[in-house]
């Protein structure tokens, strides 16, 4: 059931959306509806008042999809009822002048639609000019698209104080530019939290200012000490030693962002079915990132088939095969083989006597994910 909070019922009009549906008037406050109603609202048909100028502009000029407009307007519903697009157009033109692509502009609108309530000359341009003094011009689009909410901060003292703090920590010139562009949330966190994050990243073995320092820092953003401790303990429970966990976090800090269920499924399959020791997973931590169903299992089937045929070098290890991109893998190990049709069936799971067992294993792991996450917290 659609939720209407306007005095007159809206009249449906046709908009040039790819799905040929309509936009719906949004409630004035998300707090007015519960989660279930909001989910129904987001999935239902869309309608809009006659003068939805903002909608028309975003759809026609910037190729917004229905989904992206929904996401933006649910945080700032009064944009839909705006009778003028002048301020919005000025902000968008300003962002375009700094090199933002249409895709990046869509991200900015979705993540921070309240940006378009700000005065572009008084509130936005001064901040962009300041950022231009510390960040390379080519990095500004990346910085804005990664953290568009930084425009909600005051130039003085918040942004200038944040940059001054980073300079005191030893980031200058290109290092400062790279750090701010890669981890723009550094401009919004407190100094105490920033120091905690720096110490933790250095404890992983990354040198301050290095590219991996920034990557690791970005993965730790938003993670409390308590959550980090639980995540590390979870890795210990999977069988990794303290030294191995440290190496994993140093080589692939993104694992701190992976779900426990995903890591458990990947580790147990790689150890129990692929026969890899934990040391191999530490050596190739990307194995924890790949999809088990779409990448690891199909390639493990092909790998075993090639071994039984004596068609693979002993020096080739399973992790090396998994890390190849899809095109290279298919060309080298499936298509170019004399038994390509057989290997293609193996890759797809046909004629595999262990396939049903693997599927049963995966389903049991998925069912256990809920209990796993409950135990974790």
N, C-alpha and C positions, 0 to 999 in steps of 0.2 A: 504494500500500500504506500503510495507516494506521500511524502510529508510536505505540506504547503503552509507557509507562514506569511503569505501576502494577502492583501485585501481583496484583490480580484483574481479569479482563476486565469492562469496564463493561456494564451492562444498559441497553438502549435504553428510553427513555421518551418519551412524546409531549409536546411543548412547544407553547405557543400562538404559534409563529412564523408569520409571514406565508407563508413557503414550506413550512411543515409539515415541516421537516427537523429534524435533531437536532444538538446540540453534541457535539463530540468532545473527549476529554481531551487536554490539551496536553502537550508534552514539558516537562520541568522547566528546560531551558535551550535557547535557540535555537542556541547554539554546538555543540550535540550533533548537529545535522543540517546538511547542506549546502543551498545555495540551491535546487537542483533539487527535493530532497525537501520542502523547506519550501513551495515553490510547489505541489507536488502535494497536500501536506497542507492548504493553504489552500483548494484547489479541491474537495477531496473531501467525502464525506458527513460529517455531524456526529453525535456521540453524547456522552453525559454520564453521570456517576454518578448514582445515585438522588437524592442530597442536593445538587443544584446550586442552593443557595439564592440565591446571587448572580445567577446566570443568570435564575432565575425573577423576582427583584425587578426587574432591569433590563428584562426583556421586558414584564412585566405593568404596572409602574408608570410606566416612563419610555419605553416604546415603542421599545426598542432593536431594531435589525435584526440578523439573523444576521451580516451582514458587519461591523457596528460592534463586536459582541461579540468576534468573531474578532480584530479588530485590537487591541482592548484586552487580551484575555487572552494574546495571543502575547508581550506585553511583561511580563505579570505573571500567569503561569499558575496560581500558587497561589491566586489569587482564586477560581478555579473550584471548588477543594476546600474552601473555607471552610465551617465548620459554623455560622457565625453571620453575620448581616448587620447587626448592631447598629452597628458602627463605620461601615460603608458608609452606612447610613441616616442617621446623625448628620451625616456629611460632606455628603451630598446635601441634607439639610434646611437645613444652614448655608448652602450655596450658593444654595438657593432663597430664603432669607431676604434675601440680598443682590441679588435680582432676576434671577438667571440663568434663562433660559427652558429648556424641555426640550431644545431643539436645542443650546443652549450647553452644557448639562450633558453631553449625549452627546459633544460635542467634547472636553470636559475629561476625561471618562472614557477616551476613545480615546487622547488625546495624553499623558495622564499618569495611568495607572491606579494607579501607586504612591502617588498622593495619598491613596488610601483605606486605606493602611497607617499613615498618620499619625494622631496623636491630635488630634481636631478642636478640643478646648479648649486644649491646650498648644501645638500646632504650627501650626494653621490660623487660628483666630480672632484671635490676636494680630497676625498678618500682615495679615489683612483689616482690622482696626481701624487699623493703621498706614497702610495704603493709603488708607483713608477720610479720613485727615487731609491727604492731598496730592492726591487725585483726587476729582473730583465723584462723588457717589453714583451718578448715572445712568451714569457711564462705567466703573464697577467691573465690571459683567458683561462688557463688551467687553474690558477689560484681562485678566480671568481667562481668557476663552475664547480670546484670541489667544496667551497665553503661560501656560498652566497650570503649566508646570514651574518658575515662579518660587517656588512653594511648597516646592520642594526646597531652596531657599536658606535660610540662616540669617537671622533678623531682624537680629541683630547679629553681625558687623558688615556683612554683605553688602548687605542691602536699604537700611539706613539710610545706609551710606557711599555707595551708588549715588545715592540721592536728594540727599544733601549735595553730591556732585560736580555734579549737574545744576544745583543752586541756585548753585553757584560759577560755572557757565558762563553764568549770567544767566537761567535759567528759573525764574520765580516765579509763584505764583497760578494763573490760568487757563491761562497758557502751559505751566506745568509739568504741570498736569492733562491738558491736551490732548496734550502730547508723550508722557507716560507711557502714556496710554490708547491712543494711535495707534501708538506704537513701544515696546511693553512690553519688548522685548529689550534696551532701553537699561539696564534694571535688572540685566542678566546679563552684559553685555560689560565688558571691562577699560577702565579710564580711558584708556589709551593708544589703544586701538582706537576708543573714542568720540571722542576728539580728532581722529583721522584721518578718521573719517566726517564730523564737523562741517566740517572744512576742505574736504573734497571736495564736500560739498553746497553750501557757500558759493562754491566755485569754479564750480559750475554756475550761479550767479547768484541763489540763493534766500536771502532774508533770514532770519536766525535767528529762530525763533519763528513764522514764517508757516505757513499750512496746507501749502503746497507744500514747505516745508522738511521737514516731517514725512513727507510722501509720498515725497519723494526719499530721505530717510534710511532709510525702511522698505525701499525697493528695493535700497539699497546694503548692507543688513545681510547678513552672511555672504559678501560679495564681497571677496576679497583685492585688494591693489593690482595684483598680477600679472594676475589674471583681468580686472580692470577695464581694464587697459591693453590686453589682448588683445581685449576686446570693443570698445573704442574703435577699435583698429586695424582690426577687421573692418568697422566702419561706414565707415572711410576707404576700404577696399577695395571697398565697394559704390558708391563714387563721391562720397560726401558730403565736403565740405570740413571743415576743423577748426572753422570758425565754425558751419557747419550742424550738425555733431555736437553742439556745445555747446548750440545752440538746441533740438535734439531732446531732449537729456537734461534740459534745463530745462523744456520743455513737457510731455514725457511720460517721466518718469524710469523708468517701468515697462519701457521697452524694454530696459533692462539685464538684465531677467529673461527676455526672450523668447529662444527658441532661434535659433541662427544660420540653421537651415534655414527657419524660418518667415519671418524677415526677408528672407532672400535671395529666397524665392519671391514674397513680396509686392512687394518693390522691383522685381524683374525683370518681373513681370507689369504693374505699374502703369506702368513706363517703356516696355516693349516693346509691350504690347497696348493699354493705356489711353491711351498717349501723354502721360503726365504728366511734366513735368520734376521733377528732384529737389527743386527749390525749393517745389513744391506739396506734396510729401510732408513737407517741413520745416514748412510752414504748417499742414498737417493731419496731425500725427504719429499720430493714432488709426488712420490707414490701415494702420499696421504691426501694429496689434492685432487687426484684424478677420480673420475666417476668409476665406481666399481662395476656397475651394470653395463655401462656404455663403452668403457675402454679397457679396464683391467681384465675382466673375465673373458671377453672375446679374444683378446690377444694371448691370454694364457692358454686358451684352447688351441690356437694356431701354433703357439710355441711348442706345446706338447706333441702336436701332430708332426711338426717338422723334425723334432728330436727322434720320434719313432721311425721316421722315414730316413734318418741320417742326412737330412738336407740342411742342417744348420751347424755353423762352426761352434766348436766347444768354447771358444773365447767369448762368444756372444752370451751375455747374461739376459735374463728376463727383464730386469729393470731398464736396460738399454733399449730393448724393443718397445717397452711401454712408453718411453719418453719420445719416440719418433712421432712426428705429426701424422695425421691420418693418411694423407696422400702418399707420403714416403713409405709408410708401413705397408699399405696395400700394394704399392708398386714393387717393393723389394721382396716381400715375404708371401704374397698371395698371387697377384696377377702374373708375375714373371715366372712362377713355378709351373712345371709341366702338368701338375695336378691342380691347377688353379680352381677348377670347378669344385673339386672335392674340398679344397681349403676354404673356399668361399662358403660352402655349406657348414664347415666346421666353425668358421668365424661367426656365422649367424646362429649357431647352436643346434644345427641339424645333425643327425647321426652321431650325437654325442651321448654316450651312455651315462656320463656323470652330470649331464645338464640338469636333469630333474633334481638331483641331489643338491646342486648348487642353488637352484631356484628355491628349494625348500629351506636351504640355509639362509638365503637372503631374506625370505619372508619371516623367518624366526627372528632374525636380527632386527628387522623393522619393527616387529611386534614388541621386542624388548627395549626399543629406544625410549619409550615412555617411562618405563621403570628405571632405565639408566639415567635419564635426566632428573627423575625424582630423587634418586640416590645421590646424584651429584650435588644437588642443592640441599 
